[in-house]
């Protein structure tokens, strides 16, 4: 995991001017997103896991009517 200082250096490398508060918010968001991804991957690796039981409504998912 990157420190706040490392994130600040990376995010402000090119003409960006993020405040320390913004850098912290971005880092926290990315950490939460990573934890969600890990959780999903772990569930998908379970032997008895059915992908069809993972129902998440999405405005981008095609319905059977749209086919």
N, C-alpha and C positions, 0 to 999 in steps of 0.2 A: 504494500500500500504506500502511496506517495504521501509525503508530508505536505503541509500547507505551503511551506516555502518552495518545495519542488513544483507543486501545482502552480503557484504564483509565477515562478520563473517560466514554466512551459506556456501558460496561458497568455502571459504578457510578452512573449518572445518577439512577436511581430507587432506591428502598430496597434495592438490592443491595449486598453487601459482599464483592466478590471480592478475593482477595489478588493481589499482583503476579505471583506464580507461577501462579495460576489464570488470570489475564488472559493471560499469556504462552502457556500451554497452549491456551487457547481460540483465540487469534490464530494459533498455529502450526497447529492443526487446520483452521481455516478456510482458511488459505493452501494446505495440502495438498489439501483438498477442491476448492478453486478450480483447482489444477493438474490434478487428475483430470478435472474438467469440461472444461477447455480441451483436454486430450488427447483426450477422447472426441469433442468437437466437431470437432477437426482431422481425426480419423479418418473421421468421417461425411462430411466435405466432400471426401474423396479420391474422384476419379472412378471408380475401380475397386473401391471399397469395397462389400462386400455386407453389409447389416445382419444377415442371417441368420447370418453367420459370427461375429457378436458374441454368443457363447453364454456367458451368466453364469447359473449355477444360482440359482434364486430360489424360496423357499417360497411366494411370492405369485403366481408365474407359473402360468397354467392349462396343464394338460397336455391332450393330445387326448382323454384318457379323461374329463376333467371337462366336456367340452362336450356 
